[in-house]
Amino acid sequence: MKKIIATLMLFALAGTATAQITHTSNGDVDQNADKVLKKAAQKMNEGAVSFAVTMVVKDQDKKETSRIKADVLYSKGKYRATFADNVVYSDGAAVWHWNKEVDEVVINNMEEGDDNLMNPGAVLANYSKNFKAKYIRQETDGTAVVDLTPKKSKSYYKIRVLVNTNTGVLKQLVMNNYDSSCTEFIVSNFKSGVKASASDFVFPKASNPKVEVIDMR
């Protein structure tokens, strides 16, 4: 994935990226980055989709310290993420975190601007509001690389986004922290056109009456 077609092609891509940056009253808009991210957002938000996310945490020396895989159902800002003995539901307004090991659900309001990369659809849907985007390059396999810099102060300084330019499917997000550690979110098994209803994104209290519910809203 790190290979480049040729030096000539690299210069061509760099020239195109520079040429397609326009200036507006709101600042610089990278047209190449905007095109890639809009396509990815459209693919993610065209209806209910499902995918797997593997979260890999690496320390300052880029050594892996933990790995978690979640199965995600997503539909226009709503999501359900299932991993280990946990299920996280969100209807776009509230978040239910069900820890099956202790039979407990904690409910919180969804925080505006919360960068939950287990929910990459939200990052893509709001990228123009929360980030400045910069087109970096296109890999030989058709993967576009775009960097997102947060407009507000965060614990990280950049999210690198990898998108399949042919399909618009998100491949990977990499959160780069100021302490040189990073967290990778690798997307796989992406499927669009799946069936989903509103009840899929809310904790099913009726069918789990013995689970303790702690409402922190």
C-alpha positions in Angstrom: 0.0 0.0 0.0 3.0 2.3 0.5 4.3 1.9 -3.0 4.0 4.8 -5.4 3.4 4.3 -9.2 6.4 6.4 -10.3 8.2 9.7 -9.6 6.5 11.3 -12.5 3.0 10.2 -11.3 3.8 11.5 -7.8 4.7 14.9 -9.2 1.5 14.9 -11.3 -0.6 14.1 -8.2 1.1 16.8 -6.2 0.5 19.3 -9.0 -3.1 18.4 -9.2 -3.6 18.7 -5.4 -2.0 22.1 -5.4 -4.0 23.3 -8.3 -7.3 22.3 -6.8 -7.0 24.2 -3.5 -9.4 27.2 -3.6 -9.7 30.1 -1.3 -13.0 31.1 0.3 -14.2 33.3 3.1 -14.0 30.3 5.4 -10.4 29.5 4.6 -8.7 27.0 2.3 -10.8 24.2 0.8 -8.8 21.3 -0.6 -11.0 20.2 -3.6 -9.3 16.8 -3.9 -9.7 16.0 -0.2 -13.3 17.2 -0.3 -14.1 15.0 -3.3 -12.7 11.9 -1.6 -14.4 12.6 1.7 -17.8 13.4 0.2 -17.7 10.1 -1.7 -16.9 8.2 1.4 -19.5 10.0 3.5 -22.1 9.3 0.8 -21.2 5.7 0.7 -21.4 5.4 4.5 -24.6 7.3 4.8 -26.6 6.1 1.8 -28.6 3.8 4.0 -28.0 1.2 6.6 -24.5 -0.4 6.4 -22.6 -3.0 8.4 -18.8 -3.4 8.8 -16.2 -4.6 11.1 -13.7 -2.2 12.8 -10.4 -3.5 14.3 -9.0 -0.9 16.8 -5.2 -1.2 17.2 -3.5 0.9 19.9 0.2 1.6 19.5 2.6 3.2 21.9 5.2 5.9 21.3 7.5 3.3 19.7 4.6 2.2 17.4 4.5 -1.2 19.2 1.0 -2.7 19.5 -0.4 -2.6 23.0 -4.0 -3.7 22.4 -6.4 -4.9 19.7 -10.2 -4.9 19.8 -12.6 -5.9 17.0 -16.1 -4.7 16.8 -19.0 -5.4 14.5 -20.9 -2.2 13.6 -24.4 -1.5 12.2 -24.6 2.1 11.1 -27.4 4.2 9.7 -27.2 8.0 9.2 -25.8 8.9 12.6 -27.2 5.9 14.5 -25.0 2.9 15.3 -24.6 -0.3 17.3 -21.2 -1.6 18.0 -20.7 -5.1 19.4 -17.3 -6.2 20.9 -16.2 -8.8 23.5 -18.9 -8.7 26.2 -20.1 -5.2 25.3 -22.7 -3.6 23.1 -22.9 0.1 22.5 -26.1 1.6 21.1 -26.7 5.1 19.9 -29.9 6.6 18.4 -28.1 9.8 17.6 -29.1 11.5 20.9 -28.2 9.1 23.6 -25.6 6.3 24.1 -26.3 3.0 25.9 -23.2 1.0 26.9 -24.2 -2.5 27.9 -21.6 -4.5 29.8 -22.9 -8.0 29.6 -20.2 -9.3 32.1 -21.8 -7.3 34.9 -25.3 -7.1 33.5 -25.3 -3.3 33.5 -26.2 -0.6 31.1 -25.0 3.0 31.5 -26.9 5.7 29.5 -25.3 9.1 28.6 -26.1 11.9 26.2 -24.1 11.8 23.0 -21.6 14.6 23.4 -21.3 17.0 20.5 -18.0 16.7 18.8 -17.2 13.4 20.4 -14.7 11.7 18.2 -15.8 8.0 18.5 -13.9 6.4 15.7 -15.8 3.1 16.4 -18.4 5.2 14.6 -16.5 6.5 11.6 -19.7 7.4 9.8 -20.1 10.4 12.2 -16.6 11.5 11.5 -17.1 11.5 7.8 -20.6 13.1 8.0 -19.2 16.1 10.0 -15.7 16.4 8.6 -16.1 19.8 7.1 -17.5 21.2 10.4 -14.9 19.7 12.7 -11.7 19.4 10.6 -9.5 21.0 7.9 -8.8 18.4 5.2 -5.6 18.0 3.1 -5.2 15.6 0.2 -1.9 13.7 0.6 -1.6 11.2 -2.3 -3.2 8.2 -4.0 -1.6 4.8 -3.6 -1.0 2.4 -6.5 -4.0 0.3 -5.4 -6.4 3.3 -5.7 -6.4 4.2 -2.0 -6.7 7.9 -1.4 -4.8 9.3 1.7 -6.3 12.4 3.3 -5.3 14.1 6.6 -7.9 15.7 8.9 -6.6 18.4 11.3 -9.1 19.2 14.1 -10.3 22.8 14.2 -10.5 22.7 18.0 -7.9 21.5 20.5 -7.8 17.8 21.0 -5.5 15.2 22.5 -4.5 14.3 18.9 -3.2 16.5 16.1 -4.3 14.5 13.1 -6.6 11.8 11.8 -5.3 10.1 8.6 -8.1 8.7 6.4 -7.7 6.0 3.8 -10.5 5.6 1.2 -11.0 3.3 -1.8 -11.4 5.8 -4.6 -13.1 3.3 -6.9 -15.9 2.3 -4.4 -15.8 5.2 -1.9 -15.5 2.6 1.0 -13.6 3.8 4.0 -10.6 1.5 4.6 -8.8 3.0 7.7 -8.6 5.8 10.1 -5.4 6.6 12.1 -5.6 8.9 15.1 -2.1 10.4 15.7 -1.7 11.7 19.3 0.7 14.4 20.5 2.6 11.9 22.7 3.5 10.0 19.4 1.2 7.1 20.2 -1.6 6.3 17.7 -4.8 4.3 17.3 -5.6 2.6 14.0 -9.2 1.8 13.0 -9.2 -0.7 10.2 -12.5 -1.2 8.4 -13.4 -4.6 6.8 -16.4 -6.6 5.6 -18.3 -3.4 4.5 -21.8 -4.2 3.3 -24.4 -1.7 2.1 -28.2 -2.1 1.8 -28.6 -4.1 5.0 -31.9 -4.1 6.9 -32.2 -2.0 10.0 -34.9 -0.4 12.2 -34.9 2.2 14.9 -35.0 -0.5 17.6 -31.6 -1.8 16.5 -30.0 1.4 17.9 -31.6 1.4 21.4 -30.9 -0.9 24.3 -33.6 -3.6 24.3 -34.8 -3.2 27.9 -38.0 -5.2 27.4 -36.1 -8.3 26.5 -33.5 -7.8 29.2 -35.5 -6.8 32.3 -32.9 -8.0 34.8 -30.1 -5.8 33.5 -29.4 -2.8 35.8 -29.8 0.5 34.0 -27.9 3.5 35.2 -29.2 6.7 33.5 -26.5 9.5 33.6 -28.4 11.9 31.4 
